[in-house]
């Protein structure tokens, strides 16, 4: 597995990974309003901002994107 720094060319990939996760998993644990909030929060604009700040990563397994994360130091 590789966990690599994202580039703006990865925006659509990250957006799709996050939105698929929000739509598939979150409704099992959260009310619809919370699911909608997280879906809006993980907008392409916010993803691009995080990529430009150098915070976003993509997890690849055998060349296939399987996850994503944002690392923000406090």
mmCIF file of the N, C-alpha and C atoms, coordinates in Angstrom:
data_MODEL
# 
_entry.id   MODEL 
# 
loop_
_atom_site.group_PDB 
_atom_site.id 
_atom_site.type_symbol 
_atom_site.label_atom_id 
_atom_site.label_alt_id 
_atom_site.label_comp_id 
_atom_site.label_asym_id 
_atom_site.label_entity_id 
_atom_site.label_seq_id 
_atom_site.pdbx_PDB_ins_code 
_atom_site.Cartn_x 
_atom_site.Cartn_y 
_atom_site.Cartn_z 
_atom_site.occupancy 
_atom_site.B_iso_or_equiv 
_atom_site.pdbx_formal_charge 
_atom_site.auth_seq_id 
_atom_site.auth_comp_id 
_atom_site.auth_asym_id 
_atom_site.auth_atom_id 
_atom_site.pdbx_PDB_model_num 
ATOM 1   N N  . UNK A 1 1  ? 0.838   -1.178 0.000   1.00 0.00 ? 1  UNK A N  1 
ATOM 2   C CA . UNK A 1 1  ? 0.000   0.000  0.000   1.00 0.00 ? 1  UNK A CA 1 
ATOM 3   C C  . UNK A 1 1  ? 0.882   1.241  0.000   1.00 0.00 ? 1  UNK A C  1 
ATOM 4   N N  . UNK A 1 2  ? 0.333   2.294  -0.602  1.00 0.00 ? 2  UNK A N  1 
ATOM 5   C CA . UNK A 1 2  ? 0.998   3.596  -0.623  1.00 0.00 ? 2  UNK A CA 1 
ATOM 6   C C  . UNK A 1 2  ? 0.017   4.658  -0.141  1.00 0.00 ? 2  UNK A C  1 
ATOM 7   N N  . UNK A 1 3  ? 0.506   5.599  0.625   1.00 0.00 ? 3  UNK A N  1 
ATOM 8   C CA . UNK A 1 3  ? -0.291  6.737  1.085   1.00 0.00 ? 3  UNK A CA 1 
ATOM 9   C C  . UNK A 1 3  ? 0.434   7.970  0.574   1.00 0.00 ? 3  UNK A C  1 
ATOM 10  N N  . UNK A 1 4  ? -0.067  8.533  -0.533  1.00 0.00 ? 4  UNK A N  1 
ATOM 11  C CA . UNK A 1 4  ? 0.674   9.603  -1.200  1.00 0.00 ? 4  UNK A CA 1 
ATOM 12  C C  . UNK A 1 4  ? -0.062  10.942 -1.125  1.00 0.00 ? 4  UNK A C  1 
ATOM 13  N N  . UNK A 1 5  ? 0.720   12.000 -1.221  1.00 0.00 ? 5  UNK A N  1 
ATOM 14  C CA . UNK A 1 5  ? 0.187   13.357 -1.207  1.00 0.00 ? 5  UNK A CA 1 
ATOM 15  C C  . UNK A 1 5  ? -0.654  13.582 -2.466  1.00 0.00 ? 5  UNK A C  1 
ATOM 16  N N  . UNK A 1 6  ? -1.824  14.161 -2.300  1.00 0.00 ? 6  UNK A N  1 
ATOM 17  C CA . UNK A 1 6  ? -2.735  14.418 -3.413  1.00 0.00 ? 6  UNK A CA 1 
ATOM 18  C C  . UNK A 1 6  ? -2.330  15.664 -4.185  1.00 0.00 ? 6  UNK A C  1 
ATOM 19  N N  . UNK A 1 7  ? -2.727  15.692 -5.431  1.00 0.00 ? 7  UNK A N  1 
ATOM 20  C CA . UNK A 1 7  ? -2.520  16.819 -6.331  1.00 0.00 ? 7  UNK A CA 1 
ATOM 21  C C  . UNK A 1 7  ? -3.901  17.281 -6.798  1.00 0.00 ? 7  UNK A C  1 
ATOM 22  N N  . UNK A 1 8  ? -3.994  18.508 -7.272  1.00 0.00 ? 8  UNK A N  1 
ATOM 23  C CA . UNK A 1 8  ? -5.307  19.003 -7.714  1.00 0.00 ? 8  UNK A CA 1 
ATOM 24  C C  . UNK A 1 8  ? -5.910  18.154 -8.825  1.00 0.00 ? 8  UNK A C  1 
ATOM 25  N N  . UNK A 1 9  ? -5.086  17.422 -9.555  1.00 0.00 ? 9  UNK A N  1 
ATOM 26  C CA . UNK A 1 9  ? -5.640  16.523 -10.577 1.00 0.00 ? 9  UNK A CA 1 
ATOM 27  C C  . UNK A 1 9  ? -6.391  15.356 -9.936  1.00 0.00 ? 9  UNK A C  1 
ATOM 28  N N  . UNK A 1 10 ? -6.231  15.175 -8.623  1.00 0.00 ? 10 UNK A N  1 
ATOM 29  C CA . UNK A 1 10 ? -6.920  14.107 -7.890  1.00 0.00 ? 10 UNK A CA 1 
ATOM 30  C C  . UNK A 1 10 ? -8.247  14.552 -7.291  1.00 0.00 ? 10 UNK A C  1 
ATOM 31  N N  . UNK A 1 11 ? -8.636  15.783 -7.525  1.00 0.00 ? 11 UNK A N  1 
ATOM 32  C CA . UNK A 1 11 ? -9.839  16.339 -6.893  1.00 0.00 ? 11 UNK A CA 1 
ATOM 33  C C  . UNK A 1 11 ? -11.074 15.473 -7.126  1.00 0.00 ? 11 UNK A C  1 
ATOM 34  N N  . UNK A 1 12 ? -11.341 15.120 -8.358  1.00 0.00 ? 12 UNK A N  1 
ATOM 35  C CA . UNK A 1 12 ? -12.541 14.335 -8.680  1.00 0.00 ? 12 UNK A CA 1 
ATOM 36  C C  . UNK A 1 12 ? -12.490 12.965 -8.014  1.00 0.00 ? 12 UNK A C  1 
ATOM 37  N N  . UNK A 1 13 ? -11.330 12.345 -8.025  1.00 0.00 ? 13 UNK A N  1 
ATOM 38  C CA . UNK A 1 13 ? -11.159 11.036 -7.390  1.00 0.00 ? 13 UNK A CA 1 
ATOM 39  C C  . UNK A 1 13 ? -11.461 11.119 -5.897  1.00 0.00 ? 13 UNK A C  1 
ATOM 40  N N  . UNK A 1 14 ? -10.885 12.106 -5.226  1.00 0.00 ? 14 UNK A N  1 
ATOM 41  C CA . UNK A 1 14 ? -11.125 12.270 -3.789  1.00 0.00 ? 14 UNK A CA 1 
ATOM 42  C C  . UNK A 1 14 ? -12.592 12.579 -3.530  1.00 0.00 ? 14 UNK A C  1 
ATOM 43  N N  . UNK A 1 15 ? -13.159 13.470 -4.325  1.00 0.00 ? 15 UNK A N  1 
ATOM 44  C CA . UNK A 1 15 ? -14.574 13.825 -4.156  1.00 0.00 ? 15 UNK A CA 1 
ATOM 45  C C  . UNK A 1 15 ? -15.462 12.587 -4.261  1.00 0.00 ? 15 UNK A C  1 
ATOM 46  N N  . UNK A 1 16 ? -15.227 11.776 -5.259  1.00 0.00 ? 16 UNK A N  1 
ATOM 47  C CA . UNK A 1 16 ? -16.041 10.568 -5.442  1.00 0.00 ? 16 UNK A CA 1 
ATOM 48  C C  . UNK A 1 16 ? -15.853 9.576  -4.302  1.00 0.00 ? 16 UNK A C  1 
ATOM 49  N N  . UNK A 1 17 ? -14.612 9.379  -3.851  1.00 0.00 ? 17 UNK A N  1 
ATOM 50  C CA . UNK A 1 17 ? -14.361 8.479  -2.726  1.00 0.00 ? 17 UNK A CA 1 
ATOM 51  C C  . UNK A 1 17 ? -15.108 8.939  -1.477  1.00 0.00 ? 17 UNK A C  1 
ATOM 52  N N  . UNK A 1 18 ? -15.008 10.231 -1.181  1.00 0.00 ? 18 UNK A N  1 
ATOM 53  C CA . UNK A 1 18 ? -15.637 10.763 0.035   1.00 0.00 ? 18 UNK A CA 1 
ATOM 54  C C  . UNK A 1 18 ? -17.160 10.720 -0.082  1.00 0.00 ? 18 UNK A C  1 
ATOM 55  N N  . UNK A 1 19 ? -17.685 11.160 -1.201  1.00 0.00 ? 19 UNK A N  1 
ATOM 56  C CA . UNK A 1 19 ? -19.144 11.172 -1.359  1.00 0.00 ? 19 UNK A CA 1 
ATOM 57  C C  . UNK A 1 19 ? -19.721 9.754  -1.329  1.00 0.00 ? 19 UNK A C  1 
ATOM 58  N N  . UNK A 1 20 ? -19.030 8.808  -1.948  1.00 0.00 ? 20 UNK A N  1 
ATOM 59  C CA . UNK A 1 20 ? -19.496 7.410  -1.903  1.00 0.00 ? 20 UNK A CA 1 
ATOM 60  C C  . UNK A 1 20 ? -19.523 6.896  -0.467  1.00 0.00 ? 20 UNK A C  1 
ATOM 61  N N  . UNK A 1 21 ? -18.499 7.252  0.309   1.00 0.00 ? 21 UNK A N  1 
ATOM 62  C CA . UNK A 1 21 ? -18.442 6.821  1.707   1.00 0.00 ? 21 UNK A CA 1 
ATOM 63  C C  . UNK A 1 21 ? -19.550 7.469  2.519   1.00 0.00 ? 21 UNK A C  1 
ATOM 64  N N  . UNK A 1 22 ? -19.731 8.770  2.346   1.00 0.00 ? 22 UNK A N  1 
ATOM 65  C CA . UNK A 1 22 ? -20.782 9.481  3.081   1.00 0.00 ? 22 UNK A CA 1 
ATOM 66  C C  . UNK A 1 22 ? -22.148 8.883  2.769   1.00 0.00 ? 22 UNK A C  1 
ATOM 67  N N  . UNK A 1 23 ? -22.434 8.653  1.499   1.00 0.00 ? 23 UNK A N  1 
ATOM 68  C CA . UNK A 1 23 ? -23.751 8.130  1.116   1.00 0.00 ? 23 UNK A CA 1 
ATOM 69  C C  . UNK A 1 23 ? -23.967 6.680  1.547   1.00 0.00 ? 23 UNK A C  1 
ATOM 70  N N  . UNK A 1 24 ? -22.901 5.888  1.565   1.00 0.00 ? 24 UNK A N  1 
ATOM 71  C CA . UNK A 1 24 ? -23.047 4.467  1.898   1.00 0.00 ? 24 UNK A CA 1 
ATOM 72  C C  . UNK A 1 24 ? -23.030 4.198  3.402   1.00 0.00 ? 24 UNK A C  1 
ATOM 73  N N  . UNK A 1 25 ? -22.126 4.845  4.131   1.00 0.00 ? 25 UNK A N  1 
ATOM 74  C CA . UNK A 1 25 ? -21.933 4.493  5.540   1.00 0.00 ? 25 UNK A CA 1 
ATOM 75  C C  . UNK A 1 25 ? -22.663 5.413  6.520   1.00 0.00 ? 25 UNK A C  1 
ATOM 76  N N  . UNK A 1 26 ? -22.628 6.701  6.276   1.00 0.00 ? 26 UNK A N  1 
ATOM 77  C CA . UNK A 1 26 ? -23.152 7.647  7.257   1.00 0.00 ? 26 UNK A CA 1 
ATOM 78  C C  . UNK A 1 26 ? -24.635 7.456  7.583   1.00 0.00 ? 26 UNK A C  1 
ATOM 79  N N  . UNK A 1 27 ? -25.508 7.141  6.608   1.00 0.00 ? 27 UNK A N  1 
ATOM 80  C CA . UNK A 1 27 ? -26.929 6.971  6.954   1.00 0.00 ? 27 UNK A CA 1 
ATOM 81  C C  . UNK A 1 27 ? -27.197 5.858  7.967   1.00 0.00 ? 27 UNK A C  1 
ATOM 82  N N  . UNK A 1 28 ? -26.247 4.939  8.121   1.00 0.00 ? 28 UNK A N  1 
ATOM 83  C CA . UNK A 1 28 ? -26.416 3.862  9.102   1.00 0.00 ? 28 UNK A CA 1 
ATOM 84  C C  . UNK A 1 28 ? -26.251 4.373  10.532  1.00 0.00 ? 28 UNK A C  1 
ATOM 85  N N  . UNK A 1 29 ? -25.576 5.521  10.682  1.00 0.00 ? 29 UNK A N  1 
ATOM 86  C CA . UNK A 1 29 ? -25.233 6.010  12.007  1.00 0.00 ? 29 UNK A CA 1 
ATOM 87  C C  . UNK A 1 29 ? -25.750 7.403  12.335  1.00 0.00 ? 29 UNK A C  1 
ATOM 88  N N  . UNK A 1 30 ? -26.098 8.179  11.312  1.00 0.00 ? 30 UNK A N  1 
ATOM 89  C CA . UNK A 1 30 ? -26.463 9.577  11.522  1.00 0.00 ? 30 UNK A CA 1 
ATOM 90  C C  . UNK A 1 30 ? -27.800 9.895  10.875  1.00 0.00 ? 30 UNK A C  1 
ATOM 91  N N  . UNK A 1 31 ? -28.508 10.905 11.416  1.00 0.00 ? 31 UNK A N  1 
ATOM 92  C CA . UNK A 1 31 ? -29.740 11.359 10.772  1.00 0.00 ? 31 UNK A CA 1 
ATOM 93  C C  . UNK A 1 31 ? -29.426 12.042 9.432   1.00 0.00 ? 31 UNK A C  1 
ATOM 94  N N  . UNK A 1 32 ? -30.433 12.154 8.596   1.00 0.00 ? 32 UNK A N  1 
ATOM 95  C CA . UNK A 1 32 ? -30.279 12.694 7.238   1.00 0.00 ? 32 UNK A CA 1 
ATOM 96  C C  . UNK A 1 32 ? -29.640 14.085 7.236   1.00 0.00 ? 32 UNK A C  1 
ATOM 97  N N  . UNK A 1 33 ? -29.974 14.930 8.221   1.00 0.00 ? 33 UNK A N  1 
ATOM 98  C CA . UNK A 1 33 ? -29.411 16.282 8.257   1.00 0.00 ? 33 UNK A CA 1 
ATOM 99  C C  . UNK A 1 33 ? -27.892 16.244 8.427   1.00 0.00 ? 33 UNK A C  1 
ATOM 100 N N  . UNK A 1 34 ? -27.401 15.315 9.204   1.00 0.00 ? 34 UNK A N  1 
ATOM 101 C CA . UNK A 1 34 ? -25.962 15.187 9.434   1.00 0.00 ? 34 UNK A CA 1 
ATOM 102 C C  . UNK A 1 34 ? -25.278 14.655 8.176   1.00 0.00 ? 34 UNK A C  1 
ATOM 103 N N  . UNK A 1 35 ? -25.900 13.686 7.536   1.00 0.00 ? 35 UNK A N  1 
ATOM 104 C CA . UNK A 1 35 ? -25.366 13.152 6.284   1.00 0.00 ? 35 UNK A CA 1 
ATOM 105 C C  . UNK A 1 35 ? -25.265 14.272 5.251   1.00 0.00 ? 35 UNK A C  1 
ATOM 106 N N  . UNK A 1 36 ? -26.312 15.072 5.133   1.00 0.00 ? 36 UNK A N  1 
ATOM 107 C CA . UNK A 1 36 ? -26.300 16.199 4.192   1.00 0.00 ? 36 UNK A CA 1 
ATOM 108 C C  . UNK A 1 36 ? -25.207 17.203 4.538   1.00 0.00 ? 36 UNK A C  1 
ATOM 109 N N  . UNK A 1 37 ? -25.026 17.479 5.833   1.00 0.00 ? 37 UNK A N  1 
ATOM 110 C CA . UNK A 1 37 ? -23.978 18.404 6.265   1.00 0.00 ? 37 UNK A CA 1 
ATOM 111 C C  . UNK A 1 37 ? -22.608 17.913 5.804   1.00 0.00 ? 37 UNK A C  1 
ATOM 112 N N  . UNK A 1 38 ? -22.300 16.648 6.078   1.00 0.00 ? 38 UNK A N  1 
ATOM 113 C CA . UNK A 1 38 ? -20.991 16.129 5.700   1.00 0.00 ? 38 UNK A CA 1 
ATOM 114 C C  . UNK A 1 38 ? -20.818 16.059 4.191   1.00 0.00 ? 38 UNK A C  1 
ATOM 115 N N  . UNK A 1 39 ? -21.875 15.768 3.484   1.00 0.00 ? 39 UNK A N  1 
ATOM 116 C CA . UNK A 1 39 ? -21.797 15.760 2.019   1.00 0.00 ? 39 UNK A CA 1 
ATOM 117 C C  . UNK A 1 39 ? -21.456 17.151 1.500   1.00 0.00 ? 39 UNK A C  1 
ATOM 118 N N  . UNK A 1 40 ? -22.101 18.175 2.041   1.00 0.00 ? 40 UNK A N  1 
ATOM 119 C CA . UNK A 1 40 ? -21.804 19.565 1.643   1.00 0.00 ? 40 UNK A CA 1 
ATOM 120 C C  . UNK A 1 40 ? -20.413 19.985 2.100   1.00 0.00 ? 40 UNK A C  1 
ATOM 121 N N  . UNK A 1 41 ? -20.033 19.585 3.311   1.00 0.00 ? 41 UNK A N  1 
ATOM 122 C CA . UNK A 1 41 ? -18.730 19.962 3.862   1.00 0.00 ? 41 UNK A CA 1 
ATOM 123 C C  . UNK A 1 41 ? -17.584 19.440 2.991   1.00 0.00 ? 41 UNK A C  1 
ATOM 124 N N  . UNK A 1 42 ? -17.743 18.257 2.463   1.00 0.00 ? 42 UNK A N  1 
ATOM 125 C CA . UNK A 1 42 ? -16.706 17.650 1.624   1.00 0.00 ? 42 UNK A CA 1 
ATOM 126 C C  . UNK A 1 42 ? -16.931 18.023 0.153   1.00 0.00 ? 42 UNK A C  1 
ATOM 127 N N  . UNK A 1 43 ? -17.055 19.306 -0.080  1.00 0.00 ? 43 UNK A N  1 
ATOM 128 C CA . UNK A 1 43 ? -17.261 19.842 -1.429  1.00 0.00 ? 43 UNK A CA 1 
ATOM 129 C C  . UNK A 1 43 ? -15.944 19.832 -2.195  1.00 0.00 ? 43 UNK A C  1 
ATOM 130 N N  . UNK A 1 44 ? -16.045 19.979 -3.499  1.00 0.00 ? 44 UNK A N  1 
ATOM 131 C CA . UNK A 1 44 ? -14.838 20.055 -4.318  1.00 0.00 ? 44 UNK A CA 1 
ATOM 132 C C  . UNK A 1 44 ? -13.993 21.262 -3.920  1.00 0.00 ? 44 UNK A C  1 
ATOM 133 N N  . UNK A 1 45 ? -14.639 22.355 -3.566  1.00 0.00 ? 45 UNK A N  1 
ATOM 134 C CA . UNK A 1 45 ? -13.904 23.558 -3.164  1.00 0.00 ? 45 UNK A CA 1 
ATOM 135 C C  . UNK A 1 45 ? -13.071 23.285 -1.913  1.00 0.00 ? 45 UNK A C  1 
ATOM 136 N N  . UNK A 1 46 ? -13.654 22.616 -0.915  1.00 0.00 ? 46 UNK A N  1 
ATOM 137 C CA . UNK A 1 46 ? -12.916 22.305 0.308   1.00 0.00 ? 46 UNK A CA 1 
ATOM 138 C C  . UNK A 1 46 ? -11.807 21.285 0.041   1.00 0.00 ? 46 UNK A C  1 
ATOM 139 N N  . UNK A 1 47 ? -12.067 20.346 -0.835  1.00 0.00 ? 47 UNK A N  1 
ATOM 140 C CA . UNK A 1 47 ? -11.047 19.361 -1.190  1.00 0.00 ? 47 UNK A CA 1 
ATOM 141 C C  . UNK A 1 47 ? -9.872  20.050 -1.869  1.00 0.00 ? 47 UNK A C  1 
ATOM 142 N N  . UNK A 1 48 ? -10.153 20.938 -2.798  1.00 0.00 ? 48 UNK A N  1 
ATOM 143 C CA . UNK A 1 48 ? -9.089  21.676 -3.485  1.00 0.00 ? 48 UNK A CA 1 
ATOM 144 C C  . UNK A 1 48 ? -8.283  22.506 -2.486  1.00 0.00 ? 48 UNK A C  1 
ATOM 145 N N  . UNK A 1 49 ? -8.961  23.147 -1.546  1.00 0.00 ? 49 UNK A N  1 
ATOM 146 C CA . UNK A 1 49 ? -8.263  23.937 -0.522  1.00 0.00 ? 49 UNK A CA 1 
ATOM 147 C C  . UNK A 1 49 ? -7.303  23.054 0.273   1.00 0.00 ? 49 UNK A C  1 
ATOM 148 N N  . UNK A 1 50 ? -7.786  21.889 0.693   1.00 0.00 ? 50 UNK A N  1 
ATOM 149 C CA . UNK A 1 50 ? -6.934  20.983 1.471   1.00 0.00 ? 50 UNK A CA 1 
ATOM 150 C C  . UNK A 1 50 ? -5.762  20.466 0.645   1.00 0.00 ? 50 UNK A C  1 
ATOM 151 N N  . UNK A 1 51 ? -5.999  20.181 -0.622  1.00 0.00 ? 51 UNK A N  1 
ATOM 152 C CA . UNK A 1 51 ? -4.901  19.743 -1.498  1.00 0.00 ? 51 UNK A CA 1 
ATOM 153 C C  . UNK A 1 51 ? -3.873  20.848 -1.622  1.00 0.00 ? 51 UNK A C  1 
ATOM 154 N N  . UNK A 1 52 ? -4.328  22.073 -1.880  1.00 0.00 ? 52 UNK A N  1 
ATOM 155 C CA . UNK A 1 52 ? -3.406  23.207 -2.035  1.00 0.00 ? 52 UNK A CA 1 
ATOM 156 C C  . UNK A 1 52 ? -2.620  23.503 -0.765  1.00 0.00 ? 52 UNK A C  1 
ATOM 157 N N  . UNK A 1 53 ? -3.197  23.178 0.386   1.00 0.00 ? 53 UNK A N  1 
ATOM 158 C CA . UNK A 1 53 ? -2.499  23.372 1.661   1.00 0.00 ? 53 UNK A CA 1 
ATOM 159 C C  . UNK A 1 53 ? -1.577  22.193 1.981   1.00 0.00 ? 53 UNK A C  1 
ATOM 160 N N  . UNK A 1 54 ? -1.575  21.186 1.109   1.00 0.00 ? 54 UNK A N  1 
ATOM 161 C CA . UNK A 1 54 ? -0.691  20.037 1.296   1.00 0.00 ? 54 UNK A CA 1 
ATOM 162 C C  . UNK A 1 54 ? -1.169  19.043 2.337   1.00 0.00 ? 54 UNK A C  1 
ATOM 163 N N  . UNK A 1 55 ? -2.455  19.062 2.642   1.00 0.00 ? 55 UNK A N  1 
ATOM 164 C CA . UNK A 1 55 ? -3.002  18.232 3.721   1.00 0.00 ? 55 UNK A CA 1 
ATOM 165 C C  . UNK A 1 55 ? -3.603  16.904 3.264   1.00 0.00 ? 55 UNK A C  1 
ATOM 166 N N  . UNK A 1 56 ? -3.923  16.766 2.003   1.00 0.00 ? 56 UNK A N  1 
ATOM 167 C CA . UNK A 1 56 ? -4.684  15.605 1.530   1.00 0.00 ? 56 UNK A CA 1 
ATOM 168 C C  . UNK A 1 56 ? -3.780  14.494 1.013   1.00 0.00 ? 56 UNK A C  1 
ATOM 169 N N  . UNK A 1 57 ? -4.201  13.271 1.314   1.00 0.00 ? 57 UNK A N  1 
ATOM 170 C CA . UNK A 1 57 ? -3.484  12.079 0.884   1.00 0.00 ? 57 UNK A CA 1 
ATOM 171 C C  . UNK A 1 57 ? -4.476  11.091 0.283   1.00 0.00 ? 57 UNK A C  1 
ATOM 172 N N  . UNK A 1 58 ? -3.941  10.188 -0.536  1.00 0.00 ? 58 UNK A N  1 
ATOM 173 C CA . UNK A 1 58 ? -4.745  9.120  -1.116  1.00 0.00 ? 58 UNK A CA 1 
ATOM 174 C C  . UNK A 1 58 ? -4.060  7.796  -0.799  1.00 0.00 ? 58 UNK A C  1 
ATOM 175 N N  . UNK A 1 59 ? -4.842  6.813  -0.369  1.00 0.00 ? 59 UNK A N  1 
ATOM 176 C CA . UNK A 1 59 ? -4.327  5.487  -0.079  1.00 0.00 ? 59 UNK A CA 1 
ATOM 177 C C  . UNK A 1 59 ? -4.568  4.597  -1.297  1.00 0.00 ? 59 UNK A C  1 
ATOM 178 N N  . UNK A 1 60 ? -3.483  4.041  -1.814  1.00 0.00 ? 60 UNK A N  1 
ATOM 179 C CA . UNK A 1 60 ? -3.549  3.147  -2.968  1.00 0.00 ? 60 UNK A CA 1 
ATOM 180 C C  . UNK A 1 60 ? -3.168  1.740  -2.540  1.00 0.00 ? 60 UNK A C  1 
ATOM 181 N N  . UNK A 1 61 ? -3.901  0.770  -3.044  1.00 0.00 ? 61 UNK A N  1 
ATOM 182 C CA . UNK A 1 61 ? -3.582  -0.634 -2.848  1.00 0.00 ? 61 UNK A CA 1 
ATOM 183 C C  . UNK A 1 61 ? -3.483  -1.277 -4.224  1.00 0.00 ? 61 UNK A C  1 
ATOM 184 N N  . UNK A 1 62 ? -2.296  -1.720 -4.577  1.00 0.00 ? 62 UNK A N  1 
ATOM 185 C CA . UNK A 1 62 ? -2.054  -2.344 -5.884  1.00 0.00 ? 62 UNK A CA 1 
ATOM 186 C C  . UNK A 1 62 ? -2.503  -1.432 -7.020  1.00 0.00 ? 62 UNK A C  1 
ATOM 187 N N  . UNK A 1 63 ? -2.206  -0.130 -6.883  1.00 0.00 ? 63 UNK A N  1 
ATOM 188 C CA . UNK A 1 63 ? -2.511  0.841  -7.923  1.00 0.00 ? 63 UNK A CA 1 
ATOM 189 C C  . UNK A 1 63 ? -3.938  1.349  -7.945  1.00 0.00 ? 63 UNK A C  1 
ATOM 190 N N  . UNK A 1 64 ? -4.766  0.885  -7.032  1.00 0.00 ? 64 UNK A N  1 
ATOM 191 C CA . UNK A 1 64 ? -6.176  1.297  -6.978  1.00 0.00 ? 64 UNK A CA 1 
ATOM 192 C C  . UNK A 1 64 ? -6.409  2.178  -5.751  1.00 0.00 ? 64 UNK A C  1 
ATOM 193 N N  . UNK A 1 65 ? -7.050  3.334  -5.956  1.00 0.00 ? 65 UNK A N  1 
ATOM 194 C CA . UNK A 1 65 ? -7.372  4.227  -4.839  1.00 0.00 ? 65 UNK A CA 1 
ATOM 195 C C  . UNK A 1 65 ? -8.437  3.570  -3.974  1.00 0.00 ? 65 UNK A C  1 
ATOM 196 N N  . UNK A 1 66 ? -8.120  3.404  -2.694  1.00 0.00 ? 66 UNK A N  1 
ATOM 197 C CA . UNK A 1 66 ? -9.049  2.745  -1.781  1.00 0.00 ? 66 UNK A CA 1 
ATOM 198 C C  . UNK A 1 66 ? -9.462  3.621  -0.606  1.00 0.00 ? 66 UNK A C  1 
ATOM 199 N N  . UNK A 1 67 ? -8.824  4.783  -0.466  1.00 0.00 ? 67 UNK A N  1 
ATOM 200 C CA . UNK A 1 67 ? -9.172  5.664  0.636   1.00 0.00 ? 67 UNK A CA 1 
ATOM 201 C C  . UNK A 1 67 ? -8.490  7.012  0.502   1.00 0.00 ? 67 UNK A C  1 
ATOM 202 N N  . UNK A 1 68 ? -8.905  7.918  1.336   1.00 0.00 ? 68 UNK A N  1 
ATOM 203 C CA . UNK A 1 68 ? -8.337  9.254  1.332   1.00 0.00 ? 68 UNK A CA 1 
ATOM 204 C C  . UNK A 1 68 ? -8.389  9.814  2.745   1.00 0.00 ? 68 UNK A C  1 
ATOM 205 N N  . UNK A 1 69 ? -7.523  10.761 3.008   1.00 0.00 ? 69 UNK A N  1 
ATOM 206 C CA . UNK A 1 69 ? -7.508  11.385 4.325   1.00 0.00 ? 69 UNK A CA 1 
ATOM 207 C C  . UNK A 1 69 ? -6.903  12.766 4.259   1.00 0.00 ? 69 UNK A C  1 
ATOM 208 N N  . UNK A 1 70 ? -7.203  13.554 5.261   1.00 0.00 ? 70 UNK A N  1 
ATOM 209 C CA . UNK A 1 70 ? -6.647  14.901 5.360   1.00 0.00 ? 70 UNK A CA 1 
ATOM 210 C C  . UNK A 1 70 ? -5.977  15.015 6.720   1.00 0.00 ? 70 UNK A C  1 
ATOM 211 N N  . UNK A 1 71 ? -4.741  15.446 6.687   1.00 0.00 ? 71 UNK A N  1 
ATOM 212 C CA . UNK A 1 71 ? -3.952  15.583 7.902   1.00 0.00 ? 71 UNK A CA 1 
ATOM 213 C C  . UNK A 1 71 ? -3.780  17.075 8.185   1.00 0.00 ? 71 UNK A C  1 
ATOM 214 N N  . UNK A 1 72 ? -4.341  17.513 9.285   1.00 0.00 ? 72 UNK A N  1 
ATOM 215 C CA . UNK A 1 72 ? -4.231  18.914 9.663   1.00 0.00 ? 72 UNK A CA 1 
ATOM 216 C C  . UNK A 1 72 ? -3.571  18.970 11.038  1.00 0.00 ? 72 UNK A C  1 
ATOM 217 N N  . UNK A 1 73 ? -2.415  19.601 11.093  1.00 0.00 ? 73 UNK A N  1 
ATOM 218 C CA . UNK A 1 73 ? -1.720  19.731 12.363  1.00 0.00 ? 73 UNK A CA 1 
ATOM 219 C C  . UNK A 1 73 ? -2.303  20.899 13.141  1.00 0.00 ? 73 UNK A C  1 
ATOM 220 N N  . UNK A 1 74 ? -2.474  20.695 14.422  1.00 0.00 ? 74 UNK A N  1 
ATOM 221 C CA . UNK A 1 74 ? -3.045  21.738 15.275  1.00 0.00 ? 74 UNK A CA 1 
ATOM 222 C C  . UNK A 1 74 ? -1.933  22.403 16.050  1.00 0.00 ? 74 UNK A C  1 
# 
